[in-house]
């Protein structure tokens, strides 16, 4: 293996690492600037009344906010005809359970949404040992309207558009959408991202960069909401594969979300 890679002295290693650190810091600055620009994108009003099936009955999109100002939706790839969710989505979903508490501290609610019927979602959720909120959009056009589900004919003739510029290849795909509601209950769609361009999904508190409202200021107030800030313990990313217990593979050749 050493013949395939450069080997240097300790002092040379330190110098190389310091040079790379400069690039890492520049990347971090650019990423933060991109997150600010993302939050400055225009919003669009959500004018349809989407109704989802959940364990406690019917819920509107507004209900998914649970009284908070912001909502992050993970579009979990699980079409009605499947008996289990997408392995790629399932891999990331193993880290979702501990995320909502951290997002709630930032005025953000989280929910997963799929087209599969609630009975299949509930059975798969129990099998995987998950507890995060997960709803069925099977009777609404929600997934179609937000770019993660496509008519079979459109997929077949190449007219379906996924991630704004490409073909989905399948009738259902994965993604993340962010929403905000104002004081009158009007919901706005602020951002959606798909496929490999889903920054932070493996660590959902990083979805704060998807949310339209900025982080709390050092003075302890939200510039938008004026709410008191709360210290939040950082979440350590933990992703558990469940192949042995559930039969869900994480082999990348079985990950339809991988371009």
C-alpha positions as CSV (number, residue, x, y, z in Angstrom):
1,X,0.0,0.0,0.0
2,X,2.8,2.5,0.8
3,X,4.1,2.1,-2.7
4,X,0.8,3.6,-3.9
5,X,1.0,6.7,-1.7
6,X,3.5,9.4,-0.8
7,X,5.2,8.8,2.6
8,X,7.0,11.7,4.2
9,X,8.7,12.7,7.5
10,X,6.6,14.0,10.4
11,X,7.6,17.7,9.8
12,X,6.7,17.4,6.1
13,X,3.4,15.8,7.1
14,X,2.6,18.7,9.4
15,X,3.4,21.3,6.7
16,X,1.2,19.4,4.2
17,X,-1.7,19.3,6.8
18,X,-1.4,23.0,7.6
19,X,-1.5,23.8,3.9
20,X,-4.6,21.7,3.5
21,X,-6.2,23.3,6.6
22,X,-6.1,26.7,4.8
23,X,-8.2,25.1,2.0
24,X,-10.6,23.6,4.6
25,X,-11.2,26.9,6.2
26,X,-11.8,28.6,2.9
27,X,-14.3,25.9,2.0
28,X,-16.0,26.4,5.4
29,X,-16.3,30.1,4.7
30,X,-17.7,29.5,1.2
31,X,-20.2,27.0,2.7
32,X,-21.4,29.4,5.3
33,X,-21.8,32.1,2.6
34,X,-23.8,29.6,0.5
35,X,-26.1,28.9,3.4
36,X,-26.7,32.6,3.9
37,X,-27.6,32.9,0.2
38,X,-29.8,29.9,0.4
39,X,-31.8,31.5,3.2
40,X,-32.1,34.7,1.1
41,X,-33.8,32.8,-1.8
42,X,-37.4,34.0,-2.5
43,X,-40.3,32.0,-1.1
44,X,-43.5,30.8,-2.8
45,X,-46.8,30.5,-1.2
46,X,-48.3,27.0,-0.7
47,X,-51.9,27.4,-1.9
48,X,-53.0,23.8,-1.9
49,X,-54.4,22.1,1.2
50,X,-52.3,18.9,1.5
51,X,-53.7,16.3,3.9
52,X,-51.6,13.4,5.1
53,X,-52.3,10.1,6.8
54,X,-50.6,9.7,10.2
55,X,-50.8,7.4,13.2
56,X,-53.2,9.9,14.9
57,X,-55.3,10.5,11.8
58,X,-55.4,13.1,9.1
59,X,-52.9,16.0,9.3
60,X,-52.5,19.0,7.0
61,X,-49.2,20.4,6.0
62,X,-49.8,23.2,8.5
63,X,-50.3,20.6,11.3
64,X,-46.9,19.1,10.6
65,X,-45.3,22.4,11.9
66,X,-46.6,21.4,15.4
67,X,-46.9,25.1,16.3
68,X,-43.4,26.0,15.2
69,X,-42.4,28.5,12.5
70,X,-40.4,26.2,10.3
71,X,-40.7,22.7,8.9
72,X,-38.1,20.3,7.2
73,X,-39.7,17.4,5.2
74,X,-37.6,14.5,4.2
75,X,-39.1,12.9,1.0
76,X,-38.5,9.3,1.9
77,X,-38.5,7.1,-1.3
78,X,-41.2,4.5,-0.6
79,X,-43.7,4.1,-3.5
80,X,-47.1,2.4,-2.8
81,X,-46.2,-0.9,-4.5
82,X,-43.0,-1.5,-2.5
83,X,-43.1,-3.4,0.8
84,X,-40.0,-1.6,2.2
85,X,-38.5,1.8,2.0
86,X,-35.5,2.7,-0.2
87,X,-32.3,1.3,1.2
88,X,-30.4,4.6,0.6
89,X,-33.1,6.5,2.5
90,X,-33.1,3.9,5.2
91,X,-29.4,4.2,5.7
92,X,-29.8,7.9,6.5
93,X,-33.0,7.5,8.4
94,X,-31.1,5.5,11.1
95,X,-29.8,8.9,12.3
96,X,-33.1,10.7,12.3
97,X,-34.6,9.7,15.6
98,X,-32.2,11.9,17.7
99,X,-32.5,14.9,15.4
100,X,-36.0,16.4,16.0
101,X,-35.2,17.5,19.6
102,X,-32.3,19.5,18.4
103,X,-34.3,21.0,15.5
104,X,-37.2,21.9,17.8
105,X,-34.9,23.9,19.9
106,X,-34.3,26.0,16.7
107,X,-38.0,26.4,16.0
108,X,-37.9,23.7,13.4
109,X,-40.2,20.6,13.1
110,X,-39.2,17.5,11.1
111,X,-41.3,14.9,9.3
112,X,-40.7,12.3,6.7
113,X,-43.3,11.9,3.9
114,X,-43.8,9.0,1.4
115,X,-46.4,7.9,-1.1
116,X,-46.7,4.4,0.5
117,X,-49.9,3.8,2.4
118,X,-49.7,4.4,6.2
119,X,-50.0,0.6,7.0
120,X,-46.8,-0.1,5.0
121,X,-45.0,2.9,6.5
122,X,-46.0,1.9,10.0
123,X,-44.9,-1.7,9.5
124,X,-41.6,-0.7,8.1
125,X,-41.0,1.9,10.8
126,X,-41.6,-0.7,13.5
127,X,-39.4,-3.2,11.8
128,X,-36.5,-0.7,11.7
129,X,-37.1,0.5,15.2
130,X,-37.7,4.2,14.3
131,X,-39.8,6.8,16.1
132,X,-39.5,10.0,14.0
133,X,-42.7,11.4,12.5
134,X,-43.5,9.8,9.1
135,X,-46.7,10.4,7.1
136,X,-48.3,9.0,4.0
137,X,-49.0,11.4,1.1
138,X,-50.6,8.7,-0.9
139,X,-54.0,10.5,-1.5
140,X,-52.4,13.9,-2.2
141,X,-50.3,15.4,-5.1
142,X,-47.7,16.5,-2.5
143,X,-44.8,14.4,-3.8
144,X,-45.6,15.3,-7.4
145,X,-45.9,19.0,-6.7
146,X,-42.5,19.0,-4.9
147,X,-40.6,17.1,-7.5
148,X,-40.0,13.7,-6.0
149,X,-42.8,11.6,-7.7
150,X,-43.5,11.4,-11.4
151,X,-46.2,9.9,-13.7
152,X,-45.1,6.6,-15.3
153,X,-45.7,8.0,-18.8
154,X,-43.4,11.0,-18.1
155,X,-40.6,8.8,-16.8
156,X,-41.0,6.6,-19.9
157,X,-40.9,9.3,-22.5
158,X,-38.1,11.3,-20.8
159,X,-40.2,14.4,-20.0
160,X,-40.1,14.0,-16.2
161,X,-37.7,16.4,-14.5
162,X,-35.9,15.7,-11.2
163,X,-33.6,18.1,-9.4
164,X,-34.6,20.8,-11.8
165,X,-32.5,19.6,-14.8
166,X,-32.2,15.8,-14.9
167,X,-34.4,12.8,-15.5
168,X,-35.5,10.8,-12.4
169,X,-35.1,7.3,-13.9
170,X,-37.8,6.1,-11.5
171,X,-41.4,7.2,-10.5
172,X,-40.3,8.0,-7.0
173,X,-37.1,9.7,-5.8
174,X,-35.8,11.3,-2.6
175,X,-35.2,14.8,-1.4
176,X,-35.6,17.5,1.3
177,X,-38.0,20.4,1.3
178,X,-38.2,23.4,3.7
179,X,-41.2,25.4,4.6
180,X,-42.1,28.3,6.9
181,X,-45.4,29.7,8.1
182,X,-46.2,33.3,9.1
183,X,-48.2,34.6,12.0
184,X,-51.5,34.2,10.0
185,X,-50.8,30.5,9.3
186,X,-49.8,31.0,5.6
187,X,-47.3,28.4,4.6
188,X,-44.5,29.1,2.2
189,X,-42.1,26.8,0.4
190,X,-38.6,28.1,0.8
191,X,-36.2,25.4,-0.6
192,X,-36.0,21.9,-2.0
193,X,-32.9,19.8,-2.7
194,X,-32.5,16.4,-4.3
195,X,-30.2,13.5,-5.0
196,X,-26.6,14.0,-4.2
197,X,-27.2,17.7,-3.7
198,X,-28.8,17.2,-0.2
199,X,-26.3,18.9,2.1
200,X,-26.5,17.8,5.7
201,X,-29.1,15.1,5.4
202,X,-26.8,12.6,7.2
203,X,-26.8,15.0,10.2
204,X,-30.2,16.5,10.3
205,X,-29.4,19.4,12.6
206,X,-27.4,20.6,9.7
207,X,-30.7,21.1,8.0
208,X,-30.6,24.4,9.8
209,X,-28.8,25.6,6.7
210,X,-31.9,24.6,4.7
211,X,-34.2,26.6,6.9
212,X,-35.2,30.1,5.7
213,X,-34.6,31.8,9.0
214,X,-31.1,32.6,10.4
215,X,-29.5,31.2,13.5
216,X,-30.1,32.9,16.8
217,X,-27.9,35.9,17.5
218,X,-25.3,36.1,20.2
219,X,-27.7,38.4,22.1
220,X,-30.0,35.5,22.6
221,X,-32.8,36.7,20.2
222,X,-33.9,35.4,16.8
223,X,-33.7,38.2,14.3
224,X,-37.1,37.1,12.9
225,X,-39.1,35.6,15.7
226,X,-37.6,37.5,18.7
227,X,-37.6,34.2,20.6
228,X,-35.0,33.5,23.4
229,X,-32.1,31.3,22.3
230,X,-31.4,28.0,23.9
231,X,-28.0,26.3,24.2
232,X,-28.2,23.0,22.4
233,X,-25.8,20.2,22.8
234,X,-24.3,19.2,19.5
235,X,-25.5,15.9,18.1
236,X,-22.9,13.4,17.3
237,X,-23.7,11.7,14.0
238,X,-24.5,8.0,14.5
239,X,-25.6,5.9,11.6
240,X,-26.3,2.2,12.2
241,X,-26.7,-0.3,9.5
242,X,-29.4,-2.9,10.1
243,X,-28.6,-5.5,7.5
244,X,-28.4,-8.4,9.8
245,X,-31.6,-7.7,11.6
246,X,-33.8,-6.4,8.8
247,X,-32.2,-7.5,5.5
248,X,-31.9,-3.9,4.3
249,X,-28.6,-3.6,2.4
250,X,-26.4,-0.5,2.3
251,X,-24.4,-1.7,-0.7
252,X,-24.1,1.4,-2.9
253,X,-25.1,-0.6,-6.0
254,X,-28.5,-0.8,-4.4
255,X,-28.8,2.9,-3.7
256,X,-31.2,4.5,-6.2
257,X,-30.4,7.9,-4.8
258,X,-26.8,7.6,-6.0
259,X,-26.5,9.2,-9.5
